[in-house]
Amino acid sequence: QEQLAESGGGLVQAGGSLRLSCAASGRTFSSYFMGWFRQAPGKERDFVAGISASGRNSYYAASVEGRFTISRDNGKNIVYLQMNSVNPEDPAVYYCAVRLSVWNAVSRPDEYGYWGQGTQVTVSS
């Protein structure tokens, strides 16, 4: 079964760091643009970061630019999200997904599929 599985979430102190992983199984997604999204309770699912198939191009939401870094290891079929300087606006369930459509902006969730179950990130002050 083709699926994505996020891991690495947990409790982190404000100002601290966390690295999330998104592992693919059942098939390789090395030729696809991949994205990270997050969803806080009562809010919509928001784009966090995206990375091209080669890994040469990355895109970030303004709220995480300069603090988060997306990367990928196509040999291992894993996409990472390095979260630094975590702040109280970052708690959410973080999801990774495969971009299946190229008609609209990379930030639109409806461009993506194969959503994982998500990993919870909690920030303590």
C-alpha positions in Angstrom: 0.0 0.0 0.0 1.4 3.4 -1.0 1.5 5.7 2.0 3.4 8.4 3.9 4.2 8.2 7.6 5.2 11.3 9.6 7.3 11.0 12.7 9.4 13.1 15.0 6.8 15.3 16.6 6.6 15.9 20.3 6.9 18.5 23.0 9.6 21.1 22.5 10.4 24.2 24.4 9.9 27.6 22.8 13.1 28.5 21.0 14.1 24.9 20.7 14.4 22.6 17.6 12.7 19.5 16.3 13.1 17.4 13.1 10.2 15.8 11.5 10.4 13.0 9.1 8.1 11.8 6.3 8.8 8.3 5.1 7.2 6.8 2.0 6.4 3.2 1.6 4.8 1.1 -1.1 6.3 3.2 -3.9 8.9 5.9 -4.4 7.9 9.5 -4.6 11.4 10.7 -5.7 10.0 12.3 -8.9 7.4 14.3 -7.1 7.3 17.7 -5.4 6.6 17.1 -1.7 5.0 19.4 0.9 4.6 19.9 4.6 1.4 21.3 6.0 0.1 21.9 9.5 -3.3 22.2 11.1 -4.0 23.6 14.5 -7.4 22.9 16.3 -10.2 24.8 14.7 -8.1 26.1 11.8 -7.5 25.2 8.2 -4.7 23.1 7.0 -1.9 25.5 6.1 1.1 25.2 3.8 4.5 25.2 5.7 7.1 24.2 3.2 7.6 22.4 -0.2 10.5 20.9 -2.0 11.1 20.0 -5.6 11.8 16.5 -6.8 15.5 17.1 -7.1 15.7 19.0 -3.8 17.2 22.0 -5.5 14.2 24.3 -5.0 12.3 24.9 -1.8 9.4 27.1 -0.8 8.3 28.3 2.6 5.4 30.0 4.3 6.3 33.5 5.5 5.6 32.5 9.0 8.4 29.8 9.0 10.9 31.4 6.5 14.3 31.4 8.0 13.4 29.1 10.9 12.3 25.9 9.1 14.2 23.9 6.5 12.8 21.3 4.2 15.0 18.6 2.7 14.8 15.2 1.2 16.8 12.0 0.8 15.5 10.3 -2.4 17.6 7.3 -1.8 15.8 6.7 1.5 12.5 8.0 0.3 12.3 10.4 3.2 11.4 14.1 3.4 12.5 16.1 6.5 11.4 19.3 8.1 13.9 20.8 10.4 12.2 23.2 12.8 14.4 25.7 14.6 13.5 28.6 16.9 10.1 27.1 17.5 7.5 29.6 18.8 4.0 29.5 20.3 2.4 29.8 16.9 3.9 26.6 15.7 1.9 23.9 17.6 -0.2 21.8 15.3 -0.5 18.5 13.7 2.1 18.4 10.9 1.4 16.5 7.7 3.4 15.6 4.6 1.9 15.0 1.2 2.7 14.4 -2.4 1.9 17.1 -5.0 -0.2 15.5 -7.6 -1.4 18.5 -9.5 0.5 21.4 -11.0 -2.4 23.7 -11.9 -2.3 25.9 -8.9 0.0 27.3 -6.3 2.2 24.9 -4.3 0.6 26.1 -1.1 -2.9 24.8 -1.9 -3.7 21.6 0.0 -6.0 20.4 -2.9 -2.9 20.0 -5.1 -1.7 17.2 -2.9 -2.5 13.6 -2.1 -1.3 10.6 -0.1 -1.6 12.5 3.1 -0.1 10.8 6.1 -1.7 10.5 9.6 0.3 13.5 10.9 2.6 14.1 13.8 1.7 16.4 16.7 4.0 19.2 17.7 3.5 20.9 21.0 5.4 23.9 22.2 6.0 24.8 25.9 6.7 28.3 26.9 
